[in-house]
């Protein structure tokens, strides 16, 4: 992927901080288990996973984490950090333009880099949960070690696949700004478990579609794509489909438990956004196929 060298100023680097005592924040292990079970893989929205009681911790937790020492990073981590900042900057430019064309004002999200665990306005954030967006503080959280996991576990290497991860989380920020996330959260509170999961799938697929819209606009204006990039994204989207993950983990699939969508759905909705370049085509709440 070919990106400008310009980096976003909205990076909050917590990797030099002391982290959380024992690698945890003020939430119970049961809550963490539920969160991991519901949304272990990237694209999660913790507000949909972590219950309202955790939100009481947002003030003290958000202030508790601050870098207490200089960040020590390897050469590969430095390259990854710069790439993340460049992708984030490109999404800022794109979404500012899209919102402006719609007569809206876009607020840039912060992207927090952390190691192992960090407090968020949505409760405890842990590396094992994968990258996620918290609407409570409008921040994307990322442990760079997830990029290594993408290659080892999901067999989804490449800059384009990594950019897709970031763009998906920024897509959740867009949903938050448009009021979509809040409406879905309210609906999920009134829904059965099966219905709640279905709503989660629709939210995640829309974030995939929004990621595709970003790639479309960025490539039209700045020619960011290189040979094989879209195939790389499709490989990543396929690898983290609920059906693929469940089949690989336990040998069978239970569609009613899906929270992010099948491999086919995730690929299809990214391509919908990429080919159309129009957020109006990303209404997954009317259809998911």
MOLINMO-V254884 format. One record per pair of residues at least 24 apart in sequence whose ideal C-beta (glycine too) atoms are under 10 Angstrom apart, sorted by sequence separation. I is the first residue (numbers start at 1). J is the second residue. If there is no record, write none. Layout:
BEGIN
i = (I:I)
j = (J:J)
END
This chain:
BEGIN
i = (27:87:109:110:142:237:238:239:241:242:265:28:109:112:118:140:181:208:212:238:241:264:27:28:85:109:117:140:180:181:211:237:238:240:241:262:27:84:110:112:113:114:116:142:180:237:239:261:262:26:85:109:110:111:112:113:114:115:140:141:175:178:237:238:261:25:84:109:110:111:112:113:114:115:116:140:175:208:234:237:238:26:27:108:109:110:111:112:113:114:115:139:140:236:237:26:107:109:110:111:112:113:131:172:175:236:237:25:81:140:171:172:174:175:178:234:235:237:80:140:171:174:234:237:26:27:131:138:139:172:173:233:234:236:237:25:26:130:131:133:134:138:171:172:175:25:77:133:168:171:174:204:234:131:132:133:135:170:171:173:174:233:234:26:77:131:133:134:135:138:169:171:172:204:233:25:130:133:134:138:168:171:174:25:73:132:133:135:136:167:168:170:171:174:230:234:20:133:135:167:168:170:171:201:230:233:71:133:134:135:168:169:171:21:133:167:168:171:20:71:164:167:168:170:230:20:166:167:197:18:19:135:165:167:168:17:18:65:135:164:167:17:18:133:163:164:166:167:17:18:19:65:91:225:16:17:18:135:164:14:16:17:18:163:164:167:14:15:16:17:65:88:163:208:12:14:16:65:207:208:12:13:14:15:16:17:64:65:88:201:204:12:15:16:64:65:111:160:163:204:205:206:212:215:219:15:16:62:63:84:203:204:205:212:217:14:15:16:61:62:198:201:203:204:205:208:209:212:213:216:217:220:13:15:61:62:84:111:197:198:200:201:203:208:211:212:215:216:219:60:61:62:111:197:200:201:202:207:208:209:210:211:212:213:214:215:216:218:13:61:62:65:84:109:197:198:199:200:201:205:208:209:210:212:213:214:216:217:58:61:81:83:109:163:194:195:197:198:200:201:204:205:208:209:212:213:216:217:15:57:58:59:61:80:108:111:194:197:204:207:208:209:211:212:213:215:216:57:58:61:81:84:109:110:193:194:196:197:202:205:206:207:208:209:210:211:212:213:214:57:58:61:80:83:109:160:193:201:205:208:209:212:213:57:58:79:80:108:109:159:160:164:201:204:205:208:209:212:213:214:15:54:55:57:107:160:163:164:167:206:207:208:213:54:55:56:57:77:80:106:109:159:202:205:206:209:213:13:54:55:76:77:80:106:109:158:160:161:164:165:168:205:213:54:107:160:163:164:168:209:210:212:213:11:50:53:54:74:77:107:158:159:160:161:162:163:164:209:212:11:73:76:106:158:160:161:162:164:165:211:13:50:51:62:76:87:91:95:105:160:161:164:168:209:210:11:49:50:86:90:94:104:158:159:160:161:163:164:206:209:7:11:46:47:48:49:50:62:104:133:158:160:161:162:208:209:7:10:46:47:50:62:87:88:91:95:99:157:158:160:161:165:207:209:7:8:9:46:47:58:61:83:87:90:91:94:95:98:102:156:160:161:164:206:208:5:7:8:11:45:46:62:86:87:90:156:158:205:206:207:7:8:10:11:44:46:58:84:87:88:91:92:95:99:156:157:158:161:206:3:6:7:8:9:10:46:50:58:80:83:84:87:88:91:95:99:156:157:161:205:206:3:5:6:7:8:9:49:83:86:87:90:91:155:156:204:205:5:7:8:44:55:84:85:88:154:155:156:202:203:1:3:4:7:8:10:50:54:80:84:88:91:95:154:156:202:203:205:206:3:6:8:9:46:49:83:87:91:155:156:201:202:205:3:5:6:8:50:154:155:156:202:205:1:4:8:32:44:47:154:202:1:3:4:6:44:46:47:50:150:153:154:199:202:3:6:35:42:43:44:45:46:47:48:153:201:35:40:41:42:43:44:45:46:47:1:4:35:40:41:42:43:44:45:46:47:150:35:36:39:40:41:42:43:44:45:46:150:154:198:32:35:38:39:154:23:24:25:27:31:32:36:153:168:23:24:25:26:31:35:36:39:20:23:25:32:35:36:154:19:22:23:24:25:46:153:19:20:21:27:28:32:15:16:17:19:20:26:27:32:35:44:10:12:13:14:15:17:19:20:25:26:168:187:9:10:11:12:13:14:15:16:19:20:25:27:8:10:11:12:13:14:15:19:24:25:42:8:9:10:11:12:13:14:15:17:23:25:178:184:8:10:11:12:24:168:171:183:8:15:23:167:180:14:20:23:42:180:14:20:23:41:174:180:12:20:164:167:42:175:41:42:171:174:130:14:171:41:42:98:41:95:98:98:95:91:94:95:98:91:94:97:43:93:94:42:43:94:95:42:91:94:42:44:45:48:90:93:94:97:43:44:47:90:93:42:43:46:91:94:12:14:42:45:87:90:91:94:12:15:43:44:45:90:93:94:10:11:12:14:15:43:47:93:10:45:11:45:87:90:90:48:52:47:90:47:45:48:47:48:52:87:47:51:86:45:45:48:47:48:48:48:49:48:45:48:3:44:48:1:2:43:1:38:45:1:38:45:1:3:43:44:1:39:43:1:38:42:43:45:1:41:43:39:43:43:102:102:98:98:99:98:95:42:43:43:41:42:41:40:41:41:41:40:40:49:48:1:4:45:3:44:2:43:44:1:2:43:1:4:41:42:43:3:38:40:41:2:4:37:39:40:2:3:38:39:2:37:38:1:2:43:1:2:1:1:2:1:1:1)
j = (51:111:133:134:166:261:262:263:265:266:289:53:134:137:143:165:206:233:237:263:266:289:53:54:111:135:143:166:206:207:237:263:264:266:267:288:54:111:137:139:140:141:143:169:207:264:266:288:289:54:113:137:138:139:140:141:142:143:168:169:203:206:265:266:289:54:113:138:139:140:141:142:143:144:145:169:204:237:263:266:267:56:57:138:139:140:141:142:143:144:145:169:170:266:267:57:138:140:141:142:143:144:162:203:206:267:268:57:113:172:203:204:206:207:210:266:267:269:113:173:204:207:267:270:60:61:165:172:173:206:207:267:268:270:271:60:61:165:166:168:169:173:206:207:210:61:113:169:204:207:210:240:270:168:169:170:172:207:208:210:211:270:271:64:115:169:171:172:173:176:207:209:210:242:271:64:169:172:173:177:207:210:213:65:113:172:173:175:176:207:208:210:211:214:270:274:61:174:176:208:209:211:212:242:271:274:113:175:176:177:210:211:213:64:176:210:211:214:64:115:208:211:212:214:274:65:211:212:242:64:65:181:211:213:214:64:65:112:182:211:214:65:66:181:211:212:214:215:66:67:68:114:140:274:66:67:68:185:214:65:67:68:69:214:215:218:66:67:68:69:117:140:215:260:65:67:69:118:260:261:66:67:68:69:70:71:118:119:142:255:258:67:70:71:119:120:166:215:218:259:260:261:267:270:274:71:72:118:119:140:259:260:261:268:273:71:72:73:118:119:255:258:260:261:262:265:266:269:270:273:274:277:71:73:119:120:142:169:255:256:258:259:261:266:269:270:273:274:277:119:120:121:170:256:259:260:261:266:267:268:269:270:271:272:273:274:275:277:73:121:122:125:144:169:257:258:259:260:261:265:268:269:270:272:273:274:276:277:119:122:142:144:170:224:255:256:258:259:261:262:265:266:269:270:273:274:277:278:77:119:120:121:123:142:170:173:256:259:266:269:270:271:273:274:275:277:278:120:121:124:144:147:172:173:256:257:259:260:265:268:269:270:271:272:273:274:275:276:277:121:122:125:144:147:173:224:257:265:269:272:273:276:277:122:123:144:145:173:174:224:225:229:266:269:270:273:274:277:278:279:81:120:121:123:173:226:229:230:233:272:273:274:279:121:122:123:124:144:147:173:176:226:269:272:273:276:280:81:122:123:144:145:148:174:177:226:228:229:232:233:236:273:281:123:176:229:232:233:237:278:279:281:282:81:120:123:124:144:147:177:228:229:230:231:232:233:234:279:282:82:144:147:177:229:231:232:233:235:236:282:85:122:123:134:148:159:163:167:177:232:233:236:240:281:282:84:122:123:159:163:167:177:231:232:233:234:236:237:279:282:81:85:120:121:122:123:124:136:178:207:232:234:235:236:282:283:82:85:121:122:125:137:162:163:166:170:174:232:233:235:236:240:282:284:83:84:85:122:123:134:137:159:163:166:167:170:171:174:178:232:236:237:240:282:284:82:84:85:88:122:123:139:163:164:167:233:235:282:283:284:85:86:88:89:122:124:136:162:165:166:169:170:173:177:234:235:236:239:284:82:85:86:87:88:89:125:129:137:159:162:163:166:167:170:174:178:235:236:240:284:285:83:85:86:87:88:89:129:163:166:167:170:171:235:236:284:285:86:88:89:125:136:165:166:169:235:236:237:283:284:83:85:86:89:90:92:132:136:162:166:170:173:177:236:238:284:285:287:288:86:89:91:92:129:132:166:170:174:238:239:284:285:288:87:89:90:92:134:238:239:240:286:289:86:89:93:117:129:132:239:287:87:89:90:92:130:132:133:136:236:239:240:285:288:90:93:122:129:130:131:132:133:134:135:240:288:123:128:129:130:131:132:133:134:135:90:93:124:129:130:131:132:133:134:135:136:239:125:126:129:130:131:132:133:134:135:136:240:244:288:123:126:129:130:245:115:116:117:119:123:124:128:245:260:116:117:118:119:124:128:129:132:114:117:119:126:129:130:248:114:117:118:119:120:141:248:115:116:117:123:124:128:112:113:114:116:117:123:124:129:132:141:108:110:111:112:113:115:117:118:123:124:266:285:108:109:110:111:112:113:114:115:118:119:124:126:108:110:111:112:113:114:115:119:124:125:142:109:110:111:112:113:114:115:116:118:124:126:279:285:110:112:113:114:126:270:273:285:111:118:126:270:283:118:124:127:146:284:119:125:128:146:279:285:118:126:270:273:149:282:149:150:279:282:240:125:282:153:154:210:154:210:213:214:213:210:213:214:217:211:214:217:164:214:215:164:165:216:217:165:214:217:166:168:169:172:214:217:218:221:168:169:172:215:218:168:169:172:217:220:139:141:169:172:214:217:218:221:140:143:171:172:173:218:221:222:139:140:141:143:144:172:176:222:140:175:142:176:218:221:222:181:185:181:224:182:181:184:184:185:189:224:185:189:224:184:185:188:188:189:196:199:200:200:200:203:159:200:204:158:159:200:159:196:203:160:197:204:161:163:203:204:162:200:204:163:200:204:205:207:164:204:207:204:208:211:279:280:277:278:279:279:279:236:237:240:239:240:240:240:241:242:245:245:249:259:259:215:218:259:218:259:218:259:260:218:219:260:219:222:259:260:261:222:257:259:260:222:224:257:259:260:223:224:259:260:224:259:260:224:225:266:225:226:226:228:229:229:232:233)
END
